[in-house]
Amino acid sequence: MPQKDPCQKQACEIQKCLQANKYVESMCEDVIREMRRCCETHAGNSICCSGFKDSKPPEDKSRNSLL
């Protein structure tokens, strides 16, 4: 029996959040952040992380405006 994907829970949470918020990504930043954390730990063992491997979180524009 195949092992469960270690980041599947986070991937499902992203889908639920996006659907609930009409696909406005900014409303789901917390769950997306959790997925990134999971992928940092389990990238080699998670098919769900294939789209997160090379993606980077958007820059924090509020921090840049203070510089």
PDBQT receptor file of N, H, CA, C and O in Angstrom, charges set to zero:
ATOM      1  N   MET A   1       0.838  -1.186   0.000  1.00  0.00    +0.000 N 
ATOM      2  CA  MET A   1       0.000   0.000   0.000  1.00  0.00    +0.000 C 
ATOM      3  C   MET A   1       0.885   1.252   0.000  1.00  0.00    +0.000 C 
ATOM      4  O   MET A   1       1.788   1.357   0.830  1.00  0.00    +0.000 OA
ATOM      5  N   PRO A   2       0.646   2.200  -0.911  1.00  0.00    +0.000 N 
ATOM      6  CA  PRO A   2       1.495   3.398  -0.967  1.00  0.00    +0.000 C 
ATOM      7  C   PRO A   2       1.358   4.249   0.294  1.00  0.00    +0.000 C 
ATOM      8  O   PRO A   2       0.303   4.318   0.925  1.00  0.00    +0.000 OA
ATOM      9  N   GLN A   3       2.474   4.890   0.627  1.00  0.00    +0.000 N 
ATOM     10  H   GLN A   3       3.331   4.834   0.115  1.00  0.00    +0.000 HD
ATOM     11  CA  GLN A   3       2.464   5.788   1.791  1.00  0.00    +0.000 C 
ATOM     12  C   GLN A   3       1.681   7.046   1.482  1.00  0.00    +0.000 C 
ATOM     13  O   GLN A   3       1.645   7.502   0.339  1.00  0.00    +0.000 OA
ATOM     14  N   LYS A   4       1.055   7.606   2.503  1.00  0.00    +0.000 N 
ATOM     15  H   LYS A   4       1.084   7.235   3.431  1.00  0.00    +0.000 HD
ATOM     16  CA  LYS A   4       0.324   8.865   2.341  1.00  0.00    +0.000 C 
ATOM     17  C   LYS A   4       1.333  10.007   2.146  1.00  0.00    +0.000 C 
ATOM     18  O   LYS A   4       2.372  10.047   2.804  1.00  0.00    +0.000 OA
ATOM     19  N   ASP A   5       1.018  10.908   1.255  1.00  0.00    +0.000 N 
ATOM     20  H   ASP A   5       0.173  10.875   0.721  1.00  0.00    +0.000 HD
ATOM     21  CA  ASP A   5       1.881  12.064   1.002  1.00  0.00    +0.000 C 
ATOM     22  C   ASP A   5       1.961  12.909   2.267  1.00  0.00    +0.000 C 
ATOM     23  O   ASP A   5       0.924  13.285   2.812  1.00  0.00    +0.000 OA
ATOM     24  N   PRO A   6       3.167  13.219   2.751  1.00  0.00    +0.000 N 
ATOM     25  CA  PRO A   6       3.298  13.963   4.006  1.00  0.00    +0.000 C 
ATOM     26  C   PRO A   6       2.738  15.383   3.961  1.00  0.00    +0.000 C 
ATOM     27  O   PRO A   6       2.462  15.965   5.010  1.00  0.00    +0.000 OA
ATOM     28  N   CYS A   7       2.565  15.948   2.772  1.00  0.00    +0.000 N 
ATOM     29  H   CYS A   7       2.789  15.475   1.919  1.00  0.00    +0.000 HD
ATOM     30  CA  CYS A   7       2.060  17.318   2.663  1.00  0.00    +0.000 C 
ATOM     31  C   CYS A   7       0.653  17.374   2.058  1.00  0.00    +0.000 C 
ATOM     32  O   CYS A   7       0.170  18.448   1.701  1.00  0.00    +0.000 OA
ATOM     33  N   GLN A   8       0.009  16.228   1.946  1.00  0.00    +0.000 N 
ATOM     34  H   GLN A   8       0.402  15.356   2.236  1.00  0.00    +0.000 HD
ATOM     35  CA  GLN A   8      -1.328  16.202   1.359  1.00  0.00    +0.000 C 
ATOM     36  C   GLN A   8      -2.320  17.011   2.186  1.00  0.00    +0.000 C 
ATOM     37  O   GLN A   8      -3.168  17.707   1.627  1.00  0.00    +0.000 OA
ATOM     38  N   LYS A   9      -2.224  16.928   3.494  1.00  0.00    +0.000 N 
ATOM     39  H   LYS A   9      -1.535  16.363   3.948  1.00  0.00    +0.000 HD
ATOM     40  CA  LYS A   9      -3.145  17.669   4.359  1.00  0.00    +0.000 C 
ATOM     41  C   LYS A   9      -3.055  19.172   4.066  1.00  0.00    +0.000 C 
ATOM     42  O   LYS A   9      -4.075  19.847   3.925  1.00  0.00    +0.000 OA
ATOM     43  N   GLN A  10      -1.825  19.683   3.978  1.00  0.00    +0.000 N 
ATOM     44  H   GLN A  10      -0.997  19.135   4.093  1.00  0.00    +0.000 HD
ATOM     45  CA  GLN A  10      -1.639  21.110   3.714  1.00  0.00    +0.000 C 
ATOM     46  C   GLN A  10      -2.140  21.487   2.320  1.00  0.00    +0.000 C 
ATOM     47  O   GLN A  10      -2.721  22.556   2.134  1.00  0.00    +0.000 OA
ATOM     48  N   ALA A  11      -1.917  20.612   1.347  1.00  0.00    +0.000 N 
ATOM     49  H   ALA A  11      -1.445  19.743   1.498  1.00  0.00    +0.000 HD
ATOM     50  CA  ALA A  11      -2.395  20.876  -0.015  1.00  0.00    +0.000 C 
ATOM     51  C   ALA A  11      -3.920  20.957  -0.035  1.00  0.00    +0.000 C 
ATOM     52  O   ALA A  11      -4.490  21.819  -0.703  1.00  0.00    +0.000 OA
ATOM     53  N   CYS A  12      -4.574  20.062   0.693  1.00  0.00    +0.000 N 
ATOM     54  H   CYS A  12      -4.110  19.362   1.235  1.00  0.00    +0.000 HD
ATOM     55  CA  CYS A  12      -6.044  20.088   0.762  1.00  0.00    +0.000 C 
ATOM     56  C   CYS A  12      -6.537  21.342   1.482  1.00  0.00    +0.000 C 
ATOM     57  O   CYS A  12      -7.558  21.918   1.108  1.00  0.00    +0.000 OA
ATOM     58  N   GLU A  13      -5.813  21.756   2.504  1.00  0.00    +0.000 N 
ATOM     59  H   GLU A  13      -4.983  21.288   2.808  1.00  0.00    +0.000 HD
ATOM     60  CA  GLU A  13      -6.192  22.977   3.233  1.00  0.00    +0.000 C 
ATOM     61  C   GLU A  13      -6.101  24.202   2.327  1.00  0.00    +0.000 C 
ATOM     62  O   GLU A  13      -6.932  25.107   2.419  1.00  0.00    +0.000 OA
ATOM     63  N   ILE A  14      -5.098  24.234   1.455  1.00  0.00    +0.000 N 
ATOM     64  H   ILE A  14      -4.423  23.500   1.381  1.00  0.00    +0.000 HD
ATOM     65  CA  ILE A  14      -4.977  25.345   0.502  1.00  0.00    +0.000 C 
ATOM     66  C   ILE A  14      -6.179  25.361  -0.422  1.00  0.00    +0.000 C 
ATOM     67  O   ILE A  14      -6.772  26.415  -0.651  1.00  0.00    +0.000 OA
ATOM     68  N   GLN A  15      -6.546  24.203  -0.955  1.00  0.00    +0.000 N 
ATOM     69  H   GLN A  15      -6.065  23.346  -0.769  1.00  0.00    +0.000 HD
ATOM     70  CA  GLN A  15      -7.696  24.133  -1.860  1.00  0.00    +0.000 C 
ATOM     71  C   GLN A  15      -8.979  24.569  -1.169  1.00  0.00    +0.000 C 
ATOM     72  O   GLN A  15      -9.772  25.319  -1.740  1.00  0.00    +0.000 OA
ATOM     73  N   LYS A  16      -9.185  24.104   0.051  1.00  0.00    +0.000 N 
ATOM     74  H   LYS A  16      -8.542  23.495   0.515  1.00  0.00    +0.000 HD
ATOM     75  CA  LYS A  16     -10.393  24.498   0.795  1.00  0.00    +0.000 C 
ATOM     76  C   LYS A  16     -10.416  26.001   1.039  1.00  0.00    +0.000 C 
ATOM     77  O   LYS A  16     -11.449  26.649   0.871  1.00  0.00    +0.000 OA
ATOM     78  N   CYS A  17      -9.278  26.549   1.434  1.00  0.00    +0.000 N 
ATOM     79  H   CYS A  17      -8.438  26.023   1.570  1.00  0.00    +0.000 HD
ATOM     80  CA  CYS A  17      -9.198  27.980   1.720  1.00  0.00    +0.000 C 
ATOM     81  C   CYS A  17      -9.452  28.801   0.455  1.00  0.00    +0.000 C 
ATOM     82  O   CYS A  17     -10.222  29.762   0.477  1.00  0.00    +0.000 OA
ATOM     83  N   LEU A  18      -8.807  28.422  -0.633  1.00  0.00    +0.000 N 
ATOM     84  H   LEU A  18      -8.182  27.642  -0.650  1.00  0.00    +0.000 HD
ATOM     85  CA  LEU A  18      -8.990  29.162  -1.883  1.00  0.00    +0.000 C 
ATOM     86  C   LEU A  18     -10.440  29.116  -2.346  1.00  0.00    +0.000 C 
ATOM     87  O   LEU A  18     -10.986  30.130  -2.780  1.00  0.00    +0.000 OA
ATOM     88  N   GLN A  19     -11.062  27.953  -2.256  1.00  0.00    +0.000 N 
ATOM     89  H   GLN A  19     -10.618  27.129  -1.903  1.00  0.00    +0.000 HD
ATOM     90  CA  GLN A  19     -12.464  27.845  -2.661  1.00  0.00    +0.000 C 
ATOM     91  C   GLN A  19     -13.358  28.705  -1.779  1.00  0.00    +0.000 C 
ATOM     92  O   GLN A  19     -14.278  29.362  -2.266  1.00  0.00    +0.000 OA
ATOM     93  N   ALA A  20     -13.085  28.699  -0.490  1.00  0.00    +0.000 N 
ATOM     94  H   ALA A  20     -12.337  28.166  -0.093  1.00  0.00    +0.000 HD
ATOM     95  CA  ALA A  20     -13.904  29.470   0.450  1.00  0.00    +0.000 C 
ATOM     96  C   ALA A  20     -13.724  30.973   0.276  1.00  0.00    +0.000 C 
ATOM     97  O   ALA A  20     -14.606  31.754   0.634  1.00  0.00    +0.000 OA
ATOM     98  N   ASN A  21     -12.579  31.378  -0.274  1.00  0.00    +0.000 N 
ATOM     99  H   ASN A  21     -11.862  30.744  -0.564  1.00  0.00    +0.000 HD
ATOM    100  CA  ASN A  21     -12.261  32.802  -0.415  1.00  0.00    +0.000 C 
ATOM    101  C   ASN A  21     -12.210  33.258  -1.868  1.00  0.00    +0.000 C 
ATOM    102  O   ASN A  21     -11.526  34.226  -2.200  1.00  0.00    +0.000 OA
ATOM    103  N   LYS A  22     -12.937  32.554  -2.731  1.00  0.00    +0.000 N 
ATOM    104  H   LYS A  22     -13.492  31.768  -2.462  1.00  0.00    +0.000 HD
ATOM    105  CA  LYS A  22     -13.044  32.907  -4.156  1.00  0.00    +0.000 C 
ATOM    106  C   LYS A  22     -11.686  33.069  -4.823  1.00  0.00    +0.000 C 
ATOM    107  O   LYS A  22     -11.487  33.946  -5.663  1.00  0.00    +0.000 OA
ATOM    108  N   TYR A  23     -10.757  32.203  -4.429  1.00  0.00    +0.000 N 
ATOM    109  H   TYR A  23     -10.919  31.490  -3.746  1.00  0.00    +0.000 HD
ATOM    110  CA  TYR A  23      -9.424  32.111  -5.026  1.00  0.00    +0.000 C 
ATOM    111  C   TYR A  23      -8.589  33.388  -4.868  1.00  0.00    +0.000 C 
ATOM    112  O   TYR A  23      -7.770  33.712  -5.728  1.00  0.00    +0.000 OA
ATOM    113  N   VAL A  24      -8.803  34.098  -3.773  1.00  0.00    +0.000 N 
ATOM    114  H   VAL A  24      -9.468  33.834  -3.074  1.00  0.00    +0.000 HD
ATOM    115  CA  VAL A  24      -7.983  35.259  -3.444  1.00  0.00    +0.000 C 
ATOM    116  C   VAL A  24      -6.835  34.744  -2.567  1.00  0.00    +0.000 C 
ATOM    117  O   VAL A  24      -7.015  34.488  -1.376  1.00  0.00    +0.000 OA
ATOM    118  N   GLU A  25      -5.650  34.597  -3.179  1.00  0.00    +0.000 N 
ATOM    119  H   GLU A  25      -5.504  34.805  -4.146  1.00  0.00    +0.000 HD
ATOM    120  CA  GLU A  25      -4.515  33.990  -2.486  1.00  0.00    +0.000 C 
ATOM    121  C   GLU A  25      -4.134  34.714  -1.202  1.00  0.00    +0.000 C 
ATOM    122  O   GLU A  25      -3.716  34.079  -0.235  1.00  0.00    +0.000 OA
ATOM    123  N   SER A  26      -4.272  36.018  -1.184  1.00  0.00    +0.000 N 
ATOM    124  H   SER A  26      -4.612  36.534  -1.970  1.00  0.00    +0.000 HD
ATOM    125  CA  SER A  26      -3.879  36.777   0.008  1.00  0.00    +0.000 C 
ATOM    126  C   SER A  26      -4.702  36.381   1.238  1.00  0.00    +0.000 C 
ATOM    127  O   SER A  26      -4.264  36.588   2.369  1.00  0.00    +0.000 OA
ATOM    128  N   MET A  27      -5.877  35.818   1.022  1.00  0.00    +0.000 N 
ATOM    129  H   MET A  27      -6.232  35.650   0.103  1.00  0.00    +0.000 HD
ATOM    130  CA  MET A  27      -6.719  35.376   2.131  1.00  0.00    +0.000 C 
ATOM    131  C   MET A  27      -6.241  34.040   2.706  1.00  0.00    +0.000 C 
ATOM    132  O   MET A  27      -6.711  33.612   3.760  1.00  0.00    +0.000 OA
ATOM    133  N   CYS A  28      -5.320  33.394   2.023  1.00  0.00    +0.000 N 
ATOM    134  H   CYS A  28      -4.938  33.742   1.167  1.00  0.00    +0.000 HD
ATOM    135  CA  CYS A  28      -4.871  32.052   2.416  1.00  0.00    +0.000 C 
ATOM    136  C   CYS A  28      -3.368  32.006   2.704  1.00  0.00    +0.000 C 
ATOM    137  O   CYS A  28      -2.758  30.939   2.637  1.00  0.00    +0.000 OA
ATOM    138  N   GLU A  29      -2.781  33.136   3.019  1.00  0.00    +0.000 N 
ATOM    139  H   GLU A  29      -3.277  34.003   3.073  1.00  0.00    +0.000 HD
ATOM    140  CA  GLU A  29      -1.338  33.181   3.219  1.00  0.00    +0.000 C 
ATOM    141  C   GLU A  29      -0.856  32.226   4.305  1.00  0.00    +0.000 C 
ATOM    142  O   GLU A  29       0.209  31.623   4.169  1.00  0.00    +0.000 OA
ATOM    143  N   ASP A  30      -1.624  32.082   5.376  1.00  0.00    +0.000 N 
ATOM    144  H   ASP A  30      -2.489  32.571   5.486  1.00  0.00    +0.000 HD
ATOM    145  CA  ASP A  30      -1.208  31.200   6.468  1.00  0.00    +0.000 C 
ATOM    146  C   ASP A  30      -1.127  29.743   6.023  1.00  0.00    +0.000 C 
ATOM    147  O   ASP A  30      -0.154  29.055   6.330  1.00  0.00    +0.000 OA
ATOM    148  N   VAL A  31      -2.141  29.269   5.302  1.00  0.00    +0.000 N 
ATOM    149  H   VAL A  31      -2.931  29.828   5.053  1.00  0.00    +0.000 HD
ATOM    150  CA  VAL A  31      -2.118  27.870   4.875  1.00  0.00    +0.000 C 
ATOM    151  C   VAL A  31      -1.068  27.638   3.794  1.00  0.00    +0.000 C 
ATOM    152  O   VAL A  31      -0.481  26.559   3.722  1.00  0.00    +0.000 OA
ATOM    153  N   ILE A  32      -0.831  28.633   2.961  1.00  0.00    +0.000 N 
ATOM    154  H   ILE A  32      -1.308  29.510   3.019  1.00  0.00    +0.000 HD
ATOM    155  CA  ILE A  32       0.225  28.530   1.949  1.00  0.00    +0.000 C 
ATOM    156  C   ILE A  32       1.588  28.478   2.639  1.00  0.00    +0.000 C 
ATOM    157  O   ILE A  32       2.467  27.719   2.231  1.00  0.00    +0.000 OA
ATOM    158  N   ARG A  33       1.758  29.278   3.673  1.00  0.00    +0.000 N 
ATOM    159  H   ARG A  33       1.044  29.896   4.004  1.00  0.00    +0.000 HD
ATOM    160  CA  ARG A  33       3.008  29.270   4.442  1.00  0.00    +0.000 C 
ATOM    161  C   ARG A  33       3.247  27.892   5.074  1.00  0.00    +0.000 C 
ATOM    162  O   ARG A  33       4.376  27.402   5.090  1.00  0.00    +0.000 OA
ATOM    163  N   GLU A  34       2.194  27.280   5.587  1.00  0.00    +0.000 N 
ATOM    164  H   GLU A  34       1.277  27.679   5.574  1.00  0.00    +0.000 HD
ATOM    165  CA  GLU A  34       2.316  25.933   6.176  1.00  0.00    +0.000 C 
ATOM    166  C   GLU A  34       2.721  24.909   5.114  1.00  0.00    +0.000 C 
ATOM    167  O   GLU A  34       3.506  24.002   5.391  1.00  0.00    +0.000 OA
ATOM    168  N   MET A  35       2.192  25.056   3.914  1.00  0.00    +0.000 N 
ATOM    169  H   MET A  35       1.554  25.794   3.690  1.00  0.00    +0.000 HD
ATOM    170  CA  MET A  35       2.553  24.153   2.816  1.00  0.00    +0.000 C 
ATOM    171  C   MET A  35       4.028  24.329   2.472  1.00  0.00    +0.000 C 
ATOM    172  O   MET A  35       4.734  23.344   2.255  1.00  0.00    +0.000 OA
ATOM    173  N   ARG A  36       4.496  25.559   2.420  1.00  0.00    +0.000 N 
ATOM    174  H   ARG A  36       3.923  26.359   2.597  1.00  0.00    +0.000 HD
ATOM    175  CA  ARG A  36       5.916  25.801   2.130  1.00  0.00    +0.000 C 
ATOM    176  C   ARG A  36       6.804  25.154   3.192  1.00  0.00    +0.000 C 
ATOM    177  O   ARG A  36       7.828  24.552   2.870  1.00  0.00    +0.000 OA
ATOM    178  N   ARG A  37       6.405  25.282   4.459  1.00  0.00    +0.000 N 
ATOM    179  H   ARG A  37       5.572  25.771   4.720  1.00  0.00    +0.000 HD
ATOM    180  CA  ARG A  37       7.176  24.658   5.541  1.00  0.00    +0.000 C 
ATOM    181  C   ARG A  37       7.230  23.143   5.376  1.00  0.00    +0.000 C 
ATOM    182  O   ARG A  37       8.281  22.522   5.531  1.00  0.00    +0.000 OA
ATOM    183  N   CYS A  38       6.087  22.569   5.061  1.00  0.00    +0.000 N 
ATOM    184  H   CYS A  38       5.233  23.073   4.935  1.00  0.00    +0.000 HD
ATOM    185  CA  CYS A  38       6.027  21.126   4.866  1.00  0.00    +0.000 C 
ATOM    186  C   CYS A  38       6.932  20.716   3.700  1.00  0.00    +0.000 C 
ATOM    187  O   CYS A  38       7.660  19.727   3.787  1.00  0.00    +0.000 OA
ATOM    188  N   CYS A  39       6.879  21.469   2.633  1.00  0.00    +0.000 N 
ATOM    189  H   CYS A  39       6.288  22.272   2.562  1.00  0.00    +0.000 HD
ATOM    190  CA  CYS A  39       7.687  21.139   1.457  1.00  0.00    +0.000 C 
ATOM    191  C   CYS A  39       9.184  21.309   1.715  1.00  0.00    +0.000 C 
ATOM    192  O   CYS A  39       9.996  20.585   1.139  1.00  0.00    +0.000 OA
ATOM    193  N   GLU A  40       9.548  22.245   2.561  1.00  0.00    +0.000 N 
ATOM    194  H   GLU A  40       8.888  22.834   3.028  1.00  0.00    +0.000 HD
ATOM    195  CA  GLU A  40      10.964  22.398   2.911  1.00  0.00    +0.000 C 
ATOM    196  C   GLU A  40      11.467  21.132   3.598  1.00  0.00    +0.000 C 
ATOM    197  O   GLU A  40      12.615  20.728   3.418  1.00  0.00    +0.000 OA
ATOM    198  N   THR A  41      10.598  20.520   4.382  1.00  0.00    +0.000 N 
ATOM    199  H   THR A  41       9.665  20.848   4.528  1.00  0.00    +0.000 HD
ATOM    200  CA  THR A  41      10.965  19.324   5.135  1.00  0.00    +0.000 C 
ATOM    201  C   THR A  41      10.836  18.052   4.309  1.00  0.00    +0.000 C 
ATOM    202  O   THR A  41      11.662  17.147   4.432  1.00  0.00    +0.000 OA
ATOM    203  N   HIS A  42       9.798  17.974   3.462  1.00  0.00    +0.000 N 
ATOM    204  H   HIS A  42       9.127  18.709   3.363  1.00  0.00    +0.000 HD
ATOM    205  CA  HIS A  42       9.458  16.716   2.791  1.00  0.00    +0.000 C 
ATOM    206  C   HIS A  42       9.499  16.781   1.264  1.00  0.00    +0.000 C 
ATOM    207  O   HIS A  42       8.888  15.938   0.609  1.00  0.00    +0.000 OA
ATOM    208  N   ALA A  43      10.186  17.736   0.687  1.00  0.00    +0.000 N 
ATOM    209  H   ALA A  43      10.683  18.421   1.219  1.00  0.00    +0.000 HD
ATOM    210  CA  ALA A  43      10.150  17.930  -0.771  1.00  0.00    +0.000 C 
ATOM    211  C   ALA A  43      10.457  16.648  -1.544  1.00  0.00    +0.000 C 
ATOM    212  O   ALA A  43       9.809  16.377  -2.556  1.00  0.00    +0.000 OA
ATOM    213  N   GLY A  44      11.408  15.873  -1.100  1.00  0.00    +0.000 N 
ATOM    214  H   GLY A  44      11.934  16.093  -0.279  1.00  0.00    +0.000 HD
ATOM    215  CA  GLY A  44      11.776  14.650  -1.817  1.00  0.00    +0.000 C 
ATOM    216  C   GLY A  44      10.756  13.543  -1.690  1.00  0.00    +0.000 C 
ATOM    217  O   GLY A  44      10.761  12.607  -2.489  1.00  0.00    +0.000 OA
ATOM    218  N   ASN A  45       9.885  13.627  -0.709  1.00  0.00    +0.000 N 
ATOM    219  H   ASN A  45       9.880  14.387  -0.060  1.00  0.00    +0.000 HD
ATOM    220  CA  ASN A  45       8.907  12.565  -0.451  1.00  0.00    +0.000 C 
ATOM    221  C   ASN A  45       7.475  12.978  -0.737  1.00  0.00    +0.000 C 
ATOM    222  O   ASN A  45       6.554  12.209  -0.462  1.00  0.00    +0.000 OA
ATOM    223  N   SER A  46       7.259  14.168  -1.282  1.00  0.00    +0.000 N 
ATOM    224  H   SER A  46       8.007  14.793  -1.505  1.00  0.00    +0.000 HD
ATOM    225  CA  SER A  46       5.892  14.669  -1.464  1.00  0.00    +0.000 C 
ATOM    226  C   SER A  46       5.633  15.089  -2.902  1.00  0.00    +0.000 C 
ATOM    227  O   SER A  46       6.255  16.023  -3.409  1.00  0.00    +0.000 OA
ATOM    228  N   ILE A  47       4.719  14.400  -3.545  1.00  0.00    +0.000 N 
ATOM    229  H   ILE A  47       4.214  13.642  -3.133  1.00  0.00    +0.000 HD
ATOM    230  CA  ILE A  47       4.312  14.790  -4.896  1.00  0.00    +0.000 C 
ATOM    231  C   ILE A  47       3.554  16.113  -4.856  1.00  0.00    +0.000 C 
ATOM    232  O   ILE A  47       3.562  16.868  -5.828  1.00  0.00    +0.000 OA
ATOM    233  N   CYS A  48       2.902  16.392  -3.735  1.00  0.00    +0.000 N 
ATOM    234  H   CYS A  48       2.895  15.779  -2.945  1.00  0.00    +0.000 HD
ATOM    235  CA  CYS A  48       2.153  17.644  -3.585  1.00  0.00    +0.000 C 
ATOM    236  C   CYS A  48       3.072  18.860  -3.645  1.00  0.00    +0.000 C 
ATOM    237  O   CYS A  48       2.616  19.963  -3.946  1.00  0.00    +0.000 OA
ATOM    238  N   CYS A  49       4.351  18.673  -3.364  1.00  0.00    +0.000 N 
ATOM    239  H   CYS A  49       4.722  17.776  -3.120  1.00  0.00    +0.000 HD
ATOM    240  CA  CYS A  49       5.291  19.794  -3.335  1.00  0.00    +0.000 C 
ATOM    241  C   CYS A  49       5.881  20.108  -4.702  1.00  0.00    +0.000 C 
ATOM    242  O   CYS A  49       6.664  21.049  -4.828  1.00  0.00    +0.000 OA
ATOM    243  N   SER A  50       5.528  19.348  -5.718  1.00  0.00    +0.000 N 
ATOM    244  H   SER A  50       4.892  18.583  -5.615  1.00  0.00    +0.000 HD
ATOM    245  CA  SER A  50       6.152  19.557  -7.025  1.00  0.00    +0.000 C 
ATOM    246  C   SER A  50       5.971  20.986  -7.534  1.00  0.00    +0.000 C 
ATOM    247  O   SER A  50       6.864  21.503  -8.205  1.00  0.00    +0.000 OA
ATOM    248  N   GLY A  51       4.873  21.624  -7.244  1.00  0.00    +0.000 N 
ATOM    249  H   GLY A  51       4.148  21.204  -6.698  1.00  0.00    +0.000 HD
ATOM    250  CA  GLY A  51       4.651  23.005  -7.680  1.00  0.00    +0.000 C 
ATOM    251  C   GLY A  51       5.237  24.039  -6.748  1.00  0.00    +0.000 C 
ATOM    252  O   GLY A  51       5.285  25.222  -7.083  1.00  0.00    +0.000 OA
ATOM    253  N   PHE A  52       5.685  23.607  -5.577  1.00  0.00    +0.000 N 
ATOM    254  H   PHE A  52       5.646  22.645  -5.305  1.00  0.00    +0.000 HD
ATOM    255  CA  PHE A  52       6.235  24.537  -4.601  1.00  0.00    +0.000 C 
ATOM    256  C   PHE A  52       7.755  24.538  -4.585  1.00  0.00    +0.000 C 
ATOM    257  O   PHE A  52       8.361  25.440  -4.006  1.00  0.00    +0.000 OA
ATOM    258  N   LYS A  53       8.376  23.560  -5.199  1.00  0.00    +0.000 N 
ATOM    259  H   LYS A  53       7.884  22.827  -5.669  1.00  0.00    +0.000 HD
ATOM    260  CA  LYS A  53       9.837  23.427  -5.139  1.00  0.00    +0.000 C 
ATOM    261  C   LYS A  53      10.563  24.699  -5.540  1.00  0.00    +0.000 C 
ATOM    262  O   LYS A  53      11.434  25.183  -4.817  1.00  0.00    +0.000 OA
ATOM    263  N   ASP A  54      10.201  25.235  -6.695  1.00  0.00    +0.000 N 
ATOM    264  H   ASP A  54       9.494  24.842  -7.283  1.00  0.00    +0.000 HD
ATOM    265  CA  ASP A  54      10.930  26.387  -7.229  1.00  0.00    +0.000 C 
ATOM    266  C   ASP A  54      10.232  27.709  -6.989  1.00  0.00    +0.000 C 
ATOM    267  O   ASP A  54      10.783  28.769  -7.284  1.00  0.00    +0.000 OA
ATOM    268  N   SER A  55       9.022  27.652  -6.455  1.00  0.00    +0.000 N 
ATOM    269  H   SER A  55       8.574  26.790  -6.216  1.00  0.00    +0.000 HD
ATOM    270  CA  SER A  55       8.308  28.903  -6.224  1.00  0.00    +0.000 C 
ATOM    271  C   SER A  55       8.800  29.547  -4.941  1.00  0.00    +0.000 C 
ATOM    272  O   SER A  55       9.155  28.864  -3.981  1.00  0.00    +0.000 OA
ATOM    273  N   LYS A  56       8.815  30.849  -4.939  1.00  0.00    +0.000 N 
ATOM    274  H   LYS A  56       8.526  31.405  -5.720  1.00  0.00    +0.000 HD
ATOM    275  CA  LYS A  56       9.242  31.600  -3.761  1.00  0.00    +0.000 C 
ATOM    276  C   LYS A  56       8.078  32.448  -3.286  1.00  0.00    +0.000 C 
ATOM    277  O   LYS A  56       7.261  32.897  -4.090  1.00  0.00    +0.000 OA
ATOM    278  N   PRO A  57       8.003  32.668  -1.981  1.00  0.00    +0.000 N 
ATOM    279  CA  PRO A  57       6.912  33.514  -1.494  1.00  0.00    +0.000 C 
ATOM    280  C   PRO A  57       7.070  34.936  -2.032  1.00  0.00    +0.000 C 
ATOM    281  O   PRO A  57       8.195  35.379  -2.265  1.00  0.00    +0.000 OA
ATOM    282  N   PRO A  58       5.978  35.650  -2.231  1.00  0.00    +0.000 N 
ATOM    283  CA  PRO A  58       6.078  37.029  -2.708  1.00  0.00    +0.000 C 
ATOM    284  C   PRO A  58       6.814  37.890  -1.693  1.00  0.00    +0.000 C 
ATOM    285  O   PRO A  58       6.771  37.642  -0.488  1.00  0.00    +0.000 OA
ATOM    286  N   GLU A  59       7.480  38.893  -2.206  1.00  0.00    +0.000 N 
ATOM    287  H   GLU A  59       7.514  39.094  -3.185  1.00  0.00    +0.000 HD
ATOM    288  CA  GLU A  59       8.213  39.794  -1.314  1.00  0.00    +0.000 C 
ATOM    289  C   GLU A  59       7.263  40.551  -0.413  1.00  0.00    +0.000 C 
ATOM    290  O   GLU A  59       6.137  40.868  -0.797  1.00  0.00    +0.000 OA
ATOM    291  N   ASP A  60       7.724  40.831   0.773  1.00  0.00    +0.000 N 
ATOM    292  H   ASP A  60       8.639  40.573   1.085  1.00  0.00    +0.000 HD
ATOM    293  CA  ASP A  60       6.938  41.635   1.714  1.00  0.00    +0.000 C 
ATOM    294  C   ASP A  60       7.146  43.096   1.352  1.00  0.00    +0.000 C 
ATOM    295  O   ASP A  60       8.156  43.693   1.724  1.00  0.00    +0.000 OA
ATOM    296  N   LYS A  61       6.208  43.664   0.638  1.00  0.00    +0.000 N 
ATOM    297  H   LYS A  61       5.388  43.178   0.336  1.00  0.00    +0.000 HD
ATOM    298  CA  LYS A  61       6.343  45.038   0.146  1.00  0.00    +0.000 C 
ATOM    299  C   LYS A  61       6.352  46.057   1.275  1.00  0.00    +0.000 C 
ATOM    300  O   LYS A  61       6.969  47.114   1.146  1.00  0.00    +0.000 OA
ATOM    301  N   SER A  62       5.684  45.759   2.370  1.00  0.00    +0.000 N 
ATOM    302  H   SER A  62       5.183  44.900   2.475  1.00  0.00    +0.000 HD
ATOM    303  CA  SER A  62       5.647  46.715   3.480  1.00  0.00    +0.000 C 
ATOM    304  C   SER A  62       7.030  46.880   4.098  1.00  0.00    +0.000 C 
ATOM    305  O   SER A  62       7.392  47.971   4.538  1.00  0.00    +0.000 OA
ATOM    306  N   ARG A  63       7.801  45.796   4.132  1.00  0.00    +0.000 N 
ATOM    307  H   ARG A  63       7.507  44.909   3.775  1.00  0.00    +0.000 HD
ATOM    308  CA  ARG A  63       9.164  45.890   4.675  1.00  0.00    +0.000 C 
ATOM    309  C   ARG A  63      10.059  46.678   3.742  1.00  0.00    +0.000 C 
ATOM    310  O   ARG A  63      10.877  47.478   4.197  1.00  0.00    +0.000 OA
ATOM    311  N   ASN A  64       9.917  46.464   2.437  1.00  0.00    +0.000 N 
ATOM    312  H   ASN A  64       9.253  45.815   2.067  1.00  0.00    +0.000 HD
ATOM    313  CA  ASN A  64      10.764  47.167   1.475  1.00  0.00    +0.000 C 
ATOM    314  C   ASN A  64      10.503  48.673   1.475  1.00  0.00    +0.000 C 
ATOM    315  O   ASN A  64      11.409  49.462   1.209  1.00  0.00    +0.000 OA
ATOM    316  N   SER A  65       9.286  49.063   1.768  1.00  0.00    +0.000 N 
ATOM    317  H   SER A  65       8.550  48.422   1.984  1.00  0.00    +0.000 HD
ATOM    318  CA  SER A  65       8.979  50.494   1.736  1.00  0.00    +0.000 C 
ATOM    319  C   SER A  65       9.618  51.240   2.894  1.00  0.00    +0.000 C 
ATOM    320  O   SER A  65       9.737  52.465   2.859  1.00  0.00    +0.000 OA
ATOM    321  N   LEU A  66      10.032  50.500   3.925  1.00  0.00    +0.000 N 
ATOM    322  H   LEU A  66       9.936  49.505   3.954  1.00  0.00    +0.000 HD
ATOM    323  CA  LEU A  66      10.666  51.137   5.075  1.00  0.00    +0.000 C 
ATOM    324  C   LEU A  66      12.164  51.340   4.855  1.00  0.00    +0.000 C 
ATOM    325  O   LEU A  66      12.809  52.083   5.594  1.00  0.00    +0.000 OA
ATOM    326  N   LEU A  67      12.713  50.678   3.839  1.00  0.00    +0.000 N 
ATOM    327  H   LEU A  67      12.189  50.074   3.239  1.00  0.00    +0.000 HD
ATOM    328  CA  LEU A  67      14.160  50.790   3.605  1.00  0.00    +0.000 C 
ATOM    329  C   LEU A  67      14.516  52.025   2.833  1.00  0.00    +0.000 C 
ATOM    330  O   LEU A  67      15.692  52.262   2.556  1.00  0.00    +0.000 OA
TER     331      LEU A  67
